[in-house]
Amino acid sequence: MNTSVSRIACFVEKYNFSDPREEGALQNFRKAAEDSGNQFSFLYRENIKDIPKYDAVFIRATTDPLFTSYIVSKTAYEYGLRVIDDPESIKICANKIHQYALFDKYDVPRIPTMFLSKDDMHHKKINEIFETLGKPVVIKAPYTSFSRYVEKAACETSFREVAKRFFKKSDVLAIQKFTPTAFDWRVGVLGNDILYVCKYMIPKGKWKHGAKLRGKPTVIWGRTVSVEKKGIPPRLREVALKACSVVGKGLYGVDIKEVNSEYVVVEVNDNPSIYAGYEDSMDRDIYQRIINYLSN
């Protein structure tokens, strides 16, 4: 029990309440805060001016340096409030080019990655990429979330088609080795400690957790299988914590592939998904731990 009451604002958008699993998690956060003697209020974009009235801000809306959520984060940070996600984490996680450069600098085990600029889009460079990474490759625009702007290309024609579309989003693209697995590990990390562990299963016949049906806008998501964090391989824990440590000390969800008994990082995400009955299945204390982090 806290000796003093913390006023926690949870920044949300209307869409956060459209999925009952996400709304359930938000209500669990509210209950955890109130059970420990804190105040918990939902904060909407029209109430940003009220940020100075709070002690901490918890962002649950999609984060991006161009979104309102970043203004909320930056404002809270400048007022000295404890904030998840902090503005630096948002910037690093939103820009995968920057993030992969940090992985390289600090020797984080990662999927082999090359970068492609608009000026380098020519036959020789594309050939070099295929020779280095094999076929197919995965093409990513730096600003990605929920598997958007992540596509596969197996020949120069499809590579150019995808790259041309993605260059409308960014002047530089990340090209990664195609690494098919039955699932991606998702490790939730808070303050350099493991919060929860899941397996994000790849839908049958697909190659990523969130995949579109051919010719349709519908996205098919694989199952989320919660895993007891105490029993995970020590190397998985080590790689997850190292990857997150180069980003910051906040709340992250790191995606990791297990390849030939080795663990390689796909990416670190700020604002990780937390849905009632999914990420919290094995670790019901994740709500209280996040509230404690915000209120201390």
Protein Blocks (a to p, Z undefined) as FASTA:
>chain_A
ZZbdcdddddddfklmmpmklmmmmmmmmmmmmmnopacddddfklmmmmmmpmbdcdfb
dcdfkbmklmmmmmmmmnopacdddfklmmmmmmmmlmmmmmmmnopacdddddddfklm
cfklmmmmmmmnopadddddfbdgehiaiacdfbfklmmmmmmmmmmmpcbdcddddddd
fbdcddddeehiafbdcdddddehiabfbdcdehiabdcddddddddfklpcfklmmmmm
mmmmmnmmcdcddddddeehiacdfbdcehiacdehilmmmmmmlmmmmmmmmmZZ
